[in-house]
Amino acid sequence: MTTFAPGTIAVIFVSEVTGEDPEGYAAAAAEMVALAATQPGYRGVDSARGADGIGITVSYWADEDAAIAWRRNARHGEIREAGRGRWYRWYSLHVAAVTRSYDWEKE
């Protein structure tokens, strides 16, 4: 678990997968997580997907410039286009600034 500093940028990606090519989707998702982790300003990611195919992935960035650089990453763009054509029924993307962050964990 990670606490994020105020001003951290959260990029919230909500989507529904088509169920088409699950192996290709899993490989692309893993590549995206690994690729994002190499980007300057990357702070982390949280992701969950339900049995209904709807998922939420939140990536965290040091600032707006880092989040924009991720959006402009060429390989990210290639995978995004493949997702539009094959893996996603729809998606919504929201960008927000973190104003407060804390963690709790049961012992």
C-alpha positions in Angstrom: 0.0 0.0 0.0 1.2 3.5 -0.8 0.2 6.9 0.4 0.4 9.6 -2.2 1.4 13.2 -1.7 -1.2 15.9 -2.3 -1.0 17.0 -5.9 -0.3 13.6 -7.2 -2.2 13.0 -10.4 -4.6 10.0 -10.6 -5.6 8.8 -14.0 -8.7 6.8 -13.6 -9.5 4.3 -16.4 -13.0 2.6 -16.2 -13.7 0.0 -18.9 -15.7 -3.0 -20.0 -13.8 -5.7 -21.9 -15.3 -7.6 -24.8 -14.0 -11.0 -23.7 -12.3 -11.3 -27.1 -8.7 -12.6 -27.0 -8.3 -12.8 -23.2 -4.6 -14.0 -23.6 -3.7 -11.1 -25.8 -5.5 -8.7 -23.4 -3.7 -10.1 -20.4 -0.3 -9.8 -22.1 -1.1 -6.2 -23.2 -2.2 -5.2 -19.7 1.0 -6.7 -18.2 3.1 -4.8 -20.8 1.3 -1.5 -20.0 1.9 -1.9 -16.2 5.6 -2.7 -16.8 5.9 0.2 -19.4 4.3 2.7 -17.1 6.7 1.8 -14.3 9.6 2.9 -16.5 8.1 6.3 -17.1 9.5 9.3 -15.2 7.0 10.5 -12.6 5.3 7.1 -12.2 4.1 6.6 -8.7 2.0 3.3 -8.8 -1.1 1.6 -10.0 -4.3 0.0 -8.5 -6.5 -2.2 -10.7 -9.6 -4.4 -10.3 -11.9 -6.2 -12.7 -15.2 -7.8 -11.9 -16.7 -11.0 -13.3 -19.0 -8.8 -15.4 -16.0 -7.5 -17.3 -16.1 -4.0 -15.9 -12.8 -2.8 -14.4 -11.1 0.2 -12.9 -7.4 1.0 -13.2 -5.9 4.0 -11.5 -2.4 5.1 -12.3 -0.6 7.7 -10.2 1.8 10.3 -11.5 4.0 12.9 -9.8 2.4 15.7 -11.7 0.3 16.7 -14.8 3.4 16.7 -17.0 4.3 13.1 -16.1 0.7 12.0 -16.8 0.7 13.7 -20.2 4.0 12.2 -21.1 2.5 8.7 -20.3 -0.5 9.5 -22.6 2.0 10.5 -25.4 4.2 7.4 -25.0 4.3 5.7 -28.5 3.9 2.1 -27.3 1.1 3.1 -24.9 -0.7 4.6 -28.0 -0.2 1.4 -30.0 -1.7 -0.7 -27.2 -4.5 1.8 -26.7 -5.5 1.5 -30.3 -5.4 -2.3 -30.2 -7.7 -2.1 -27.1 -10.2 0.1 -29.0 -10.3 -2.3 -31.8 -10.3 -5.6 -29.9 -10.5 -5.7 -26.1 -12.8 -2.9 -25.0 -16.5 -2.5 -25.4 -16.2 1.0 -24.0 -14.0 3.0 -21.6 -14.0 6.3 -19.7 -10.9 8.2 -18.5 -10.8 10.7 -15.7 -7.9 12.7 -14.4 -7.9 14.1 -10.9 -5.5 15.5 -8.4 -5.1 13.7 -5.0 -5.9 16.0 -2.1 -5.6 13.5 0.7 -4.2 9.9 0.9 -3.9 7.4 3.7 -3.7 3.7 4.2 -5.1 1.2 6.7 -4.4 -2.5 6.9 -5.8 -5.1 9.3 -3.1 -6.8 11.4 
